[in-house]
Amino acid sequence: MKKQVLSILLVLVMSFCACAISSADQATNTGKTASLTLYADFSFDIIEEKQITVPFENEPASRSLIAFALADGLSDWTGLDFKLNDVSFPDEKSVLVDWSKDSTLISGIGDRAFKEDFHFYDAVSLNWFMMDSLAATLKNNLGITAVYYQSNGQPITFLNPEDMAALGLPVLPVDQPYEGSAFFIAHAGGKGEEAGHDGEQITEGVFFNSLLTSDPGENLSPCEAASGLYNLVLKDKLVQGTDYSKENPMFITCVDVTDIDGEEFYLLSVSGAFNTKAWEYAVGCSSDSQDVYLLSETGNQLIGSLLELGQGDKMPE
């Protein structure tokens, strides 16, 4: 009799535990929010993170819904439009992203009002930032290793194909995974890592590339302007004692020609592991006037002149 009572009690206890476990699982699976991490990838291992909480009607949310929520989160954070048409998963470790024609990546900068810390002076930097950031965000949140990009079912084409071609990516085929800007730049023209940025080396660990193809004539060449900028402002100034090397390079890219007070200036974009954002400088083209300006949203700040290379200590804090 005692054995029968014990058996009945054991069954009741096991039934109660099973019900309790089932209830716990159900509570977990019907949660209304998910914690996600956004990644703003400025290339060359310069990444900023932001935690967000996203509500979902059902839990667990599908991977597609999470991907769309991540893209929306990047839009809200950066002020750029990461609008997507569709997201699909060919297998457990891959994602295929279809960018909308209305996204900033496809439609361009336009008259967009940039949010603080996310201002881009050239389309190339913006293209890399958007593709790098979405890829990093999807990989880290969804546990995938390969990201494929397309737009309306077609290969990604850019508004500035010549500029992107100079840095290794004129068009991104649908069946080619996006390996990241550092990969494409390093393999631009098949020249290898040391020759990314056209292989023009200003000094150890400092590389130069120009998106301009015209002959400067008697004016200062873009490479001479970049070299002068390095020696006047950048050398030992951005990070005290930094050893710029192949592992931690500085990149100076001439992206355009701009006008300041009626004079032509080279627009130089400076990026690298020393800072979380790209610096933008304007260097005068004329051999008579080689003023250097630091460009910002609050105005252009005169730093000095390449004709007076001893004034590099005027680099602003």
C-alpha positions as CSV (number, residue, x, y, z in Angstrom):
1,M,0.0,0.0,0.0
2,K,2.8,2.4,0.9
3,K,4.5,1.6,-2.4
4,Q,1.3,2.5,-4.3
5,V,1.0,5.8,-2.4
6,L,4.6,6.6,-3.2
7,S,4.1,5.8,-6.8
8,I,1.1,8.0,-7.1
9,L,2.9,10.9,-5.3
10,L,5.9,10.5,-7.7
11,V,3.6,10.7,-10.7
12,L,1.9,13.8,-9.3
13,V,5.3,15.5,-8.6
14,M,6.6,14.7,-12.1
15,S,3.4,16.0,-13.6
16,F,3.6,19.2,-11.6
17,C,7.3,19.7,-12.6
18,A,6.5,19.1,-16.3
19,C,3.7,21.7,-16.1
20,A,6.0,24.2,-14.5
21,I,8.7,23.7,-17.1
22,S,6.1,24.0,-19.9
23,S,4.8,27.3,-18.4
24,A,8.4,28.7,-18.1
25,D,9.1,27.9,-21.7
26,Q,5.9,29.5,-22.8
27,A,6.7,32.7,-20.8
28,T,10.0,32.9,-22.5
29,N,8.7,32.4,-26.0
30,T,5.9,34.9,-25.7
31,G,8.1,37.8,-24.7
32,K,7.4,41.1,-26.5
33,T,10.9,42.5,-26.9
34,A,14.3,41.6,-28.2
35,S,17.7,43.2,-27.3
36,L,19.8,43.8,-30.4
37,T,23.2,45.5,-31.1
38,L,23.8,48.0,-34.0
39,Y,27.2,48.4,-35.5
40,A,28.4,51.6,-37.2
41,D,31.4,50.4,-39.2
42,F,33.7,53.1,-40.4
43,S,36.2,50.6,-41.9
44,F,39.6,49.5,-40.8
45,D,38.4,48.1,-37.5
46,I,36.8,51.4,-36.5
47,I,33.4,50.3,-35.1
48,E,30.9,51.9,-32.8
49,E,28.0,50.0,-31.1
50,K,24.6,50.9,-29.9
51,Q,22.1,48.7,-28.0
52,I,18.5,48.8,-28.9
53,T,15.3,47.0,-27.7
54,V,12.8,46.1,-30.4
55,P,9.2,45.0,-29.8
56,F,7.8,42.0,-31.6
57,E,4.2,40.7,-31.6
58,N,5.4,37.1,-31.4
59,E,8.4,35.5,-29.9
60,P,10.6,34.1,-31.1
61,A,10.6,36.6,-34.0
62,S,11.6,35.4,-37.4
63,R,15.1,36.1,-38.7
64,S,13.7,38.2,-41.5
65,L,11.8,40.4,-39.0
66,I,14.9,40.8,-36.9
67,A,16.9,41.8,-40.0
68,F,14.3,44.5,-41.0
69,A,14.4,45.8,-37.4
70,L,18.2,46.0,-37.5
71,A,18.0,48.0,-40.8
72,D,15.4,50.3,-39.3
73,G,17.6,50.8,-36.2
74,L,20.6,51.8,-38.3
75,S,18.3,54.3,-40.2
76,D,17.1,55.9,-36.9
77,W,20.7,56.0,-35.5
78,T,22.6,57.4,-38.5
79,G,20.0,59.4,-40.3
80,L,20.8,57.4,-43.5
81,D,18.1,55.3,-45.2
82,F,18.8,51.6,-44.9
83,K,15.5,50.7,-46.5
84,L,15.3,47.1,-47.8
85,N,12.9,45.4,-50.2
86,D,13.4,41.9,-48.9
87,V,15.7,39.7,-46.8
88,S,16.0,35.9,-47.3
89,F,18.2,33.1,-46.0
90,P,19.6,30.7,-48.6
91,D,21.0,28.6,-45.7
92,E,21.7,28.8,-42.0
93,K,24.9,30.9,-42.4
94,S,24.0,33.2,-45.3
95,V,21.6,36.1,-45.9
96,L,20.5,37.7,-49.1
97,V,19.7,41.4,-48.7
98,D,17.7,43.3,-51.4
99,W,18.2,47.1,-51.1
100,S,15.4,49.4,-52.0
101,K,15.9,51.9,-54.8
102,D,14.9,54.5,-52.2
103,S,17.7,53.6,-49.9
104,T,20.6,56.1,-49.5
105,L,23.0,53.5,-50.9
106,I,21.2,53.3,-54.2
107,S,19.6,56.8,-54.5
108,G,22.6,58.7,-53.2
109,I,23.1,61.5,-50.6
110,G,20.8,64.1,-52.2
111,D,20.0,66.9,-49.9
112,R,20.0,64.7,-46.8
113,A,20.5,66.4,-43.4
114,F,23.1,64.3,-41.7
115,K,22.9,63.4,-38.0
116,E,25.8,64.3,-35.8
117,D,28.8,62.0,-36.1
118,F,27.5,60.6,-39.4
119,H,28.4,63.3,-41.9
120,F,30.0,62.1,-45.2
121,Y,31.5,64.5,-47.6
122,D,31.8,62.0,-50.5
123,A,29.7,59.2,-51.9
124,V,32.5,56.6,-51.7
125,S,32.8,56.8,-47.9
126,L,29.0,56.7,-47.5
127,N,28.8,53.6,-49.8
128,W,31.4,51.7,-47.8
129,F,29.9,52.8,-44.5
130,M,26.4,51.6,-45.3
131,M,27.4,48.3,-46.7
132,D,29.9,47.6,-43.9
133,S,27.6,48.6,-41.2
134,L,24.6,46.5,-42.3
135,A,26.9,43.5,-42.9
136,A,28.5,43.8,-39.5
137,T,25.1,44.3,-37.8
138,L,23.5,41.3,-39.5
139,K,26.4,39.0,-38.9
140,N,26.8,39.8,-35.2
141,N,23.1,39.6,-34.4
142,L,22.0,36.6,-36.6
143,G,25.1,34.4,-36.3
144,I,25.7,34.4,-40.1
145,T,29.0,34.5,-42.0
146,A,28.1,35.5,-45.5
147,V,26.1,38.6,-46.7
148,Y,25.0,38.9,-50.3
149,Y,23.7,42.2,-51.6
150,Q,21.4,43.1,-54.5
151,S,18.8,45.7,-55.5
152,N,15.5,44.8,-57.0
153,G,17.0,41.4,-57.8
154,Q,19.9,42.9,-59.8
155,P,23.6,43.5,-59.0
156,I,24.3,46.6,-56.9
157,T,25.2,49.5,-59.1
158,F,26.5,52.8,-57.7
159,L,25.8,56.4,-58.8
160,N,29.6,56.8,-58.8
161,P,30.9,53.6,-60.5
162,E,34.2,55.2,-61.6
163,D,35.1,56.2,-58.0
164,M,34.1,52.8,-56.6
165,A,36.0,51.0,-59.4
166,A,39.1,52.9,-58.4
167,L,38.7,51.3,-54.9
168,G,38.0,47.8,-56.1
169,L,34.2,47.6,-56.5
170,P,32.6,49.0,-59.7
171,V,29.7,46.6,-59.4
172,L,28.8,44.0,-56.8
173,P,27.4,40.8,-58.4
174,V,24.5,39.0,-56.8
175,D,26.4,35.8,-56.3
176,Q,29.5,37.4,-54.7
177,P,29.4,37.8,-50.9
178,Y,30.2,41.2,-49.6
179,E,33.6,40.9,-48.0
180,G,33.9,44.4,-46.6
181,S,35.5,47.6,-47.8
182,A,39.0,46.7,-46.5
183,F,39.0,43.6,-48.6
184,F,37.9,45.3,-51.8
185,I,40.3,48.3,-51.3
186,A,43.2,45.9,-50.6
187,H,42.5,44.0,-53.8
188,A,41.8,47.0,-56.0
189,G,43.1,46.3,-59.5
190,G,44.6,43.0,-58.2
191,K,47.5,44.9,-56.7
192,G,47.5,43.3,-53.3
193,E,47.2,44.7,-49.8
194,E,50.2,47.0,-49.9
195,A,49.0,48.5,-53.2
196,G,45.4,49.3,-52.2
197,H,44.9,53.0,-52.8
198,D,46.8,52.7,-56.0
199,G,50.0,51.9,-54.2
200,E,51.2,55.5,-53.7
201,Q,53.0,55.4,-50.4
202,I,53.7,58.8,-48.8
203,T,55.7,57.3,-45.9
204,E,55.7,54.1,-43.9
205,G,52.1,53.2,-43.2
206,V,50.6,56.2,-45.0
207,F,48.9,55.5,-48.4
208,F,47.5,57.9,-50.9
209,N,44.8,57.5,-53.6
210,S,43.0,60.0,-55.9
211,L,39.6,59.7,-57.4
212,L,40.6,62.5,-59.9
213,T,41.8,61.6,-63.3
214,S,42.5,65.1,-64.8
215,D,46.0,66.5,-65.3
216,P,46.8,69.1,-62.6
217,G,48.9,71.1,-65.1
218,E,51.1,73.6,-63.3
219,N,49.1,73.2,-60.1
220,L,50.0,71.2,-57.1
221,S,49.3,67.5,-57.8
222,P,46.8,65.7,-55.4
223,C,49.6,63.4,-54.2
224,E,51.8,66.5,-53.4
225,A,48.9,68.1,-51.6
226,A,48.4,64.9,-49.5
227,S,52.1,64.6,-48.7
228,G,52.1,68.3,-47.6
229,L,49.0,67.7,-45.5
230,Y,50.7,64.8,-43.8
231,N,53.9,66.7,-43.0
232,L,52.1,69.9,-42.0
233,V,49.2,68.6,-39.9
234,L,48.9,64.8,-39.6
235,K,52.4,63.7,-38.7
236,D,52.4,62.8,-35.0
237,K,49.4,65.0,-34.4
238,L,46.2,62.8,-34.5
239,V,47.5,60.3,-32.0
240,Q,50.7,61.2,-30.1
241,G,53.4,58.6,-30.8
242,T,51.3,56.4,-33.1
243,D,53.3,54.2,-35.3
244,Y,51.6,54.1,-38.7
245,S,52.3,50.8,-40.3
246,K,50.9,48.2,-42.7
247,E,48.9,46.8,-39.8
248,N,47.5,50.3,-38.7
249,P,47.7,52.5,-41.8
250,M,46.6,56.0,-42.5
251,F,44.7,56.6,-45.8
252,I,44.6,60.0,-47.5
253,T,42.2,60.1,-50.5
254,C,41.6,63.0,-52.8
255,V,37.9,62.7,-53.5
256,D,37.1,66.0,-55.3
257,V,38.0,69.6,-56.1
258,T,36.1,72.2,-54.1
259,D,35.9,76.0,-54.1
260,I,36.7,78.2,-51.1
261,D,36.4,82.0,-51.6
262,G,36.8,81.6,-55.3
263,E,39.9,79.4,-55.2
264,E,40.2,75.7,-56.1
265,F,41.1,73.3,-53.3
266,Y,41.7,69.5,-53.3
267,L,39.2,67.8,-51.0
268,L,41.2,65.2,-49.0
269,S,39.6,62.5,-46.9
270,V,41.8,61.1,-44.1
271,S,40.9,57.8,-42.4
272,G,42.6,55.1,-40.4
273,A,42.7,53.4,-37.0
274,F,43.6,56.7,-35.2
275,N,40.1,58.1,-35.2
276,T,36.5,56.9,-35.2
277,K,35.5,59.3,-38.1
278,A,37.2,60.4,-41.3
279,W,38.7,63.8,-41.2
280,E,38.2,66.1,-44.2
281,Y,40.7,68.7,-45.3
282,A,40.9,71.2,-48.2
283,V,44.4,72.0,-49.6
284,G,44.9,74.8,-52.1
285,C,45.9,73.7,-55.6
286,S,47.7,76.8,-56.7
287,S,51.5,76.9,-56.3
288,D,51.1,80.5,-55.0
289,S,48.4,79.7,-52.4
290,Q,48.6,76.4,-50.6
291,D,46.3,77.1,-47.6
292,V,45.0,74.1,-45.6
293,Y,41.5,74.0,-44.1
294,L,39.9,71.6,-41.7
295,L,36.3,71.2,-42.9
296,S,33.4,70.7,-40.5
297,E,29.7,71.3,-40.3
298,T,30.4,74.4,-38.2
299,G,32.6,76.0,-40.8
300,N,36.1,75.8,-42.4
301,Q,39.0,76.4,-40.1
302,L,42.3,77.6,-41.5
303,I,45.2,75.4,-40.2
304,G,48.1,76.9,-42.1
305,S,49.9,76.8,-45.4
306,L,52.0,74.2,-47.1
307,L,54.4,77.0,-47.8
308,E,55.1,77.2,-44.1
309,L,55.5,73.6,-43.0
310,G,56.7,74.6,-39.6
311,Q,53.2,75.4,-38.5
312,G,52.0,71.8,-38.0
313,D,51.5,72.5,-34.3
314,K,48.3,74.5,-35.1
315,M,46.4,71.2,-35.4
316,P,43.2,71.8,-33.4
317,E,42.3,69.7,-30.4
